[in-house]
Amino acid sequence: MPPPDRDLAGYGRTPPDPRWPEGARLALSFVVNVEEGAELSIASGDERNEAIPETRQLIEGAPDPCMETQFAYGARVGLWRVLDLLQRFGVRATFSCCGRAVAATPTLAAAPAAAGHEVSAHGWRWEMHAGMPEATERAVIARTVAALAAAAGTRPVGWHTKSAASVNTRRLLAEEGGFLYDSDAYDDDLPRLVQVAGRPHVILPYAFDTNDMRFAPGQGFVQAEDFSDYCIGAFDWLLREGQATPRMMSVGLHLRTIGRPGRIRGLERLLEHVTQAPGVWIARRMDIARHWRALSGLPG
């Protein structure tokens, strides 16, 4: 049987009214994952290389410049291409940044922050936290916060772990004291407020399907339109449902992925569609978390 604290029922047939600003029927969140320089790399002193580069070839026991330069494209080129496109449509996003990436290349957080985007935390290295010792994870969280705050000028209030969080992650975030939300959930189309370590904490569900990660070999997206068509289909459906029950939608992006010239048109098509639709609130995740807290009378 599932553990007793696992909630499989959720809101059921009676989800709460999120009362999105200006009567919006859908809150739309763009998340740009910033991982360039945080991928596991023997050349960076890590114990191994990243296991799932786009080439699907794992190099063991030696540096892998093929994998490293694939990631570097996102920092060298993809960052500016994505920032320019978001600016053209007047969209503010959440840049979910790995601490080591930003420590190595501060502009990865400084440039989005200067443009009005949120800089949130995505761990120190680009790695899952499942099984990580508690003391190690606590130090990782603190180190990540410090690196992002130094580059962006303000500390992050949101967190998202690559893949699986540990059983301690959410509690450690609450105990750290500065986080309003995490996105380590994939189970709903609305946020929820929980109590963690005696503090109110917002969970903002994320999504792996409306996500450019599916451009990886064998994951389903090949042409730019594969990404935009899928995301537009999800958007239209949720907006239609939202006439009766307002919803939230997340779109996941990666600088080294959607930032490629053969793929960026997919993001452009999506932005053209969603920015012309009525009843949509395109918001940074920290704005959604603060709104959700306000519904319960909590300060932002």
C-alpha positions as CSV (number, residue, x, y, z in Angstrom):
1,M,0.0,0.0,0.0
2,P,1.2,3.6,-0.6
3,P,2.4,5.4,2.6
4,P,-0.5,7.1,4.5
5,D,0.9,10.6,3.9
6,R,0.8,10.2,0.1
7,D,-2.1,12.1,-1.3
8,L,-3.4,10.6,-4.5
9,A,-6.8,12.2,-4.3
10,G,-5.7,15.9,-4.5
11,Y,-8.4,18.5,-5.0
12,G,-10.7,16.0,-6.7
13,R,-13.8,17.5,-8.3
14,T,-13.7,20.7,-6.1
15,P,-10.4,22.5,-6.7
16,P,-10.1,25.9,-5.1
17,D,-10.6,29.1,-7.1
18,P,-7.1,30.6,-7.4
19,R,-8.5,34.0,-8.1
20,W,-5.7,34.8,-10.5
21,P,-5.1,38.5,-11.0
22,E,-7.6,40.4,-13.3
23,G,-9.8,37.3,-13.5
24,A,-7.4,35.3,-15.5
25,R,-8.4,31.7,-16.1
26,L,-4.9,30.3,-16.5
27,A,-1.6,31.1,-14.9
28,L,1.3,30.4,-17.3
29,S,4.9,29.9,-16.0
30,F,7.9,29.8,-18.3
31,V,10.9,28.1,-16.5
32,V,14.4,28.5,-18.1
33,N,16.7,25.9,-16.7
34,V,20.3,27.2,-16.4
35,E,22.7,24.2,-16.0
36,E,25.7,25.1,-18.1
37,G,28.9,24.5,-16.1
38,A,27.0,22.5,-13.4
39,E,26.8,19.2,-15.4
40,L,28.9,16.4,-14.0
41,S,32.3,16.6,-15.6
42,I,35.6,14.9,-14.8
43,A,37.3,18.0,-16.2
44,S,35.5,20.0,-13.5
45,G,36.8,17.7,-10.8
46,D,33.6,15.5,-10.6
47,E,33.7,11.8,-10.0
48,R,32.2,11.1,-13.4
49,N,30.9,12.7,-16.5
50,E,27.2,13.5,-17.2
51,A,25.5,10.2,-18.1
52,I,22.9,11.5,-20.5
53,P,24.4,14.0,-23.0
54,E,22.6,14.6,-26.2
55,T,24.9,12.2,-28.0
56,R,23.9,9.4,-25.7
57,Q,27.6,8.4,-25.4
58,L,29.0,8.2,-21.9
59,I,32.7,8.8,-21.7
60,E,34.2,7.1,-18.6
61,G,37.5,7.8,-16.9
62,A,38.5,10.8,-19.1
63,P,37.2,14.3,-19.8
64,D,34.4,14.6,-22.4
65,P,34.8,17.8,-24.4
66,C,32.0,16.8,-26.7
67,M,29.5,16.8,-23.9
68,E,31.0,19.9,-22.3
69,T,30.8,22.0,-25.4
70,Q,27.1,20.9,-25.9
71,F,26.4,22.5,-22.5
72,A,28.6,25.5,-23.2
73,Y,26.4,26.5,-26.2
74,G,23.6,27.4,-23.8
75,A,25.9,29.9,-21.9
76,R,27.7,31.3,-25.0
77,V,24.7,31.6,-27.4
78,G,21.4,30.2,-26.1
79,L,21.2,32.6,-23.1
80,W,21.1,35.7,-25.3
81,R,18.8,34.2,-27.9
82,V,16.2,33.2,-25.2
83,L,16.5,36.6,-23.4
84,D,16.0,38.5,-26.6
85,L,12.9,36.5,-27.6
86,L,11.3,36.9,-24.1
87,Q,12.0,40.6,-24.2
88,R,10.4,40.9,-27.7
89,F,7.1,39.5,-26.3
90,G,7.3,41.2,-22.9
91,V,7.3,37.9,-21.0
92,R,9.1,37.5,-17.7
93,A,10.2,34.0,-16.8
94,T,11.8,32.1,-13.9
95,F,15.5,31.3,-14.6
96,S,16.1,28.1,-12.5
97,C,19.9,28.3,-12.0
98,C,22.4,25.8,-10.7
99,G,24.8,27.4,-8.3
100,R,28.0,26.1,-9.8
101,A,26.9,27.3,-13.3
102,V,26.4,30.8,-11.9
103,A,29.5,30.8,-9.8
104,A,31.5,30.0,-12.9
105,T,29.6,32.4,-15.2
106,P,27.8,35.1,-13.1
107,T,26.1,36.6,-16.2
108,L,23.9,33.5,-16.4
109,A,22.0,34.9,-13.4
110,A,22.9,38.6,-13.6
111,A,21.6,39.1,-17.1
112,P,18.2,37.6,-16.5
113,A,17.9,39.4,-13.2
114,A,18.7,42.7,-14.9
115,A,15.9,42.0,-17.4
116,G,13.3,41.5,-14.6
117,H,13.2,37.7,-14.6
118,E,13.2,35.7,-11.5
119,V,16.4,33.8,-10.5
120,S,15.5,30.6,-8.6
121,A,17.6,27.7,-7.3
122,H,18.2,24.5,-9.2
123,G,20.8,22.9,-6.9
124,W,24.6,23.4,-6.9
125,R,25.6,20.7,-9.4
126,W,23.1,19.4,-12.0
127,E,22.3,16.3,-10.0
128,M,19.4,14.6,-8.2
129,H,19.4,14.8,-4.4
130,A,17.8,11.4,-3.7
131,G,20.0,9.6,-1.2
132,M,22.2,12.7,-0.5
133,P,23.3,12.8,3.2
134,E,21.3,15.5,5.1
135,A,24.4,17.5,6.2
136,T,25.7,17.5,2.6
137,E,22.3,18.6,1.2
138,R,22.0,21.4,3.8
139,A,25.4,22.7,2.7
140,V,24.5,22.4,-1.0
141,I,21.4,24.5,-0.5
142,A,23.3,27.2,1.4
143,R,26.1,27.3,-1.2
144,T,23.6,27.6,-4.0
145,V,21.7,30.4,-2.3
146,A,25.0,32.3,-1.8
147,A,26.1,32.0,-5.4
148,L,22.8,33.1,-6.9
149,A,22.4,36.0,-4.4
150,A,25.9,37.3,-5.3
151,A,25.2,37.2,-9.0
152,A,21.6,38.3,-9.1
153,G,21.6,40.8,-6.3
154,T,18.9,39.1,-4.4
155,R,18.5,35.6,-2.8
156,P,16.4,33.0,-4.5
157,V,12.9,32.2,-3.0
158,G,12.2,29.1,-5.2
159,W,13.8,25.7,-5.6
160,H,13.7,22.9,-8.1
161,T,15.8,19.7,-7.8
162,K,17.0,17.9,-10.9
163,S,15.0,14.7,-11.1
164,A,14.4,13.2,-7.6
165,A,14.6,15.3,-4.4
166,S,15.7,13.6,-1.2
167,V,13.3,12.8,1.6
168,N,14.8,15.8,3.4
169,T,14.9,18.4,0.7
170,R,11.6,20.2,1.4
171,R,12.2,20.3,5.1
172,L,15.7,21.6,4.6
173,L,14.4,24.4,2.4
174,A,11.9,25.4,5.1
175,E,14.5,25.3,7.8
176,E,16.8,27.5,5.7
177,G,14.1,30.1,6.0
178,G,14.2,32.1,2.8
179,F,12.3,29.9,0.4
180,L,8.6,30.5,-0.4
181,Y,8.1,27.5,-2.8
182,D,9.6,24.5,-4.5
183,S,8.7,22.8,-7.8
184,D,9.6,19.2,-6.8
185,A,6.1,17.9,-7.7
186,Y,4.5,16.9,-11.0
187,D,1.1,15.9,-9.8
188,D,-1.4,18.7,-10.4
189,D,-2.5,21.7,-12.4
190,L,-2.8,24.0,-9.4
191,P,-0.4,24.9,-6.5
192,R,-1.0,24.0,-2.9
193,L,0.1,25.3,0.5
194,V,1.6,22.9,3.0
195,Q,3.1,23.2,6.4
196,V,6.8,22.1,6.5
197,A,8.9,22.4,9.6
198,G,6.2,24.6,11.1
199,R,6.3,27.1,8.1
200,P,3.8,27.6,5.3
201,H,5.3,26.5,2.0
202,V,3.9,26.6,-1.5
203,I,4.3,23.6,-3.9
204,L,4.2,24.7,-7.6
205,P,3.9,21.6,-9.7
206,Y,6.3,21.4,-12.7
207,A,5.9,19.3,-15.9
208,F,8.2,17.2,-18.0
209,D,5.8,16.9,-21.0
210,T,5.4,20.6,-21.9
211,N,9.2,20.8,-21.9
212,D,12.0,21.1,-24.4
213,M,13.8,18.2,-22.8
214,R,11.8,16.1,-25.2
215,F,14.1,17.2,-28.0
216,A,16.6,14.7,-26.5
217,P,17.1,11.7,-28.8
218,G,14.1,9.4,-28.7
219,Q,11.9,11.7,-26.5
220,G,9.4,12.7,-29.2
221,F,10.4,16.2,-30.4
222,V,12.4,16.7,-33.6
223,Q,11.1,19.8,-35.4
224,A,10.5,23.1,-33.7
225,E,6.8,22.7,-34.4
226,D,6.7,19.5,-32.4
227,F,7.4,21.5,-29.3
228,S,5.1,24.4,-30.0
229,D,2.2,22.2,-31.3
230,Y,2.3,20.1,-28.1
231,C,2.6,23.1,-25.7
232,I,-0.2,25.0,-27.6
233,G,-2.4,22.0,-27.4
234,A,-1.9,21.8,-23.6
235,F,-2.4,25.5,-23.3
236,D,-5.6,25.6,-25.2
237,W,-7.0,22.7,-23.3
238,L,-6.2,24.2,-19.9
239,L,-7.5,27.6,-20.9
240,R,-10.8,25.9,-22.0
241,E,-11.0,24.0,-18.7
242,G,-10.2,27.3,-16.9
243,Q,-13.5,28.8,-17.9
244,A,-15.0,26.6,-15.2
245,T,-11.9,25.8,-13.1
246,P,-8.9,28.1,-13.4
247,R,-5.6,26.3,-13.9
248,M,-1.8,26.7,-13.9
249,M,0.6,25.5,-16.6
250,S,4.4,25.2,-16.7
251,V,6.7,25.3,-19.7
252,G,10.2,24.0,-19.2
253,L,13.1,25.4,-21.3
254,H,16.9,24.8,-21.4
255,L,19.4,27.3,-22.9
256,R,21.4,24.7,-24.7
257,T,18.2,23.1,-26.1
258,I,15.5,25.6,-27.1
259,G,18.3,28.1,-27.7
260,R,19.5,26.2,-30.9
261,P,18.5,28.0,-34.1
262,G,16.6,25.1,-35.4
263,R,14.4,24.9,-32.3
264,I,13.9,28.5,-31.2
265,R,11.1,29.0,-33.7
266,G,9.1,26.6,-31.5
267,L,9.3,29.0,-28.6
268,E,8.5,31.9,-30.8
269,R,5.3,30.2,-32.1
270,L,4.3,29.4,-28.6
271,L,4.8,33.0,-27.4
272,E,2.9,34.3,-30.4
273,H,0.0,32.2,-29.4
274,V,-0.1,32.6,-25.6
275,T,0.5,36.4,-25.6
276,Q,-2.6,36.9,-27.9
277,A,-4.9,34.8,-25.8
278,P,-7.3,36.5,-23.4
279,G,-7.6,35.5,-19.8
280,V,-4.0,34.4,-19.3
281,W,-1.6,35.6,-16.5
282,I,2.0,35.0,-17.6
283,A,3.9,35.1,-14.3
284,R,7.2,34.3,-12.7
285,R,6.9,31.4,-10.2
286,M,7.7,33.6,-7.2
287,D,4.7,35.8,-8.2
288,I,2.4,32.8,-8.4
289,A,3.7,31.6,-5.0
290,R,3.2,35.0,-3.4
291,H,-0.4,35.1,-4.8
292,W,-1.1,31.7,-3.5
293,R,0.1,32.7,0.0
294,A,-2.0,35.8,-0.1
295,L,-5.1,33.7,-0.7
296,S,-4.5,32.3,2.8
297,G,-3.8,35.7,4.3
298,L,0.0,35.1,4.5
299,P,2.6,37.7,3.7
300,G,4.6,37.4,0.5
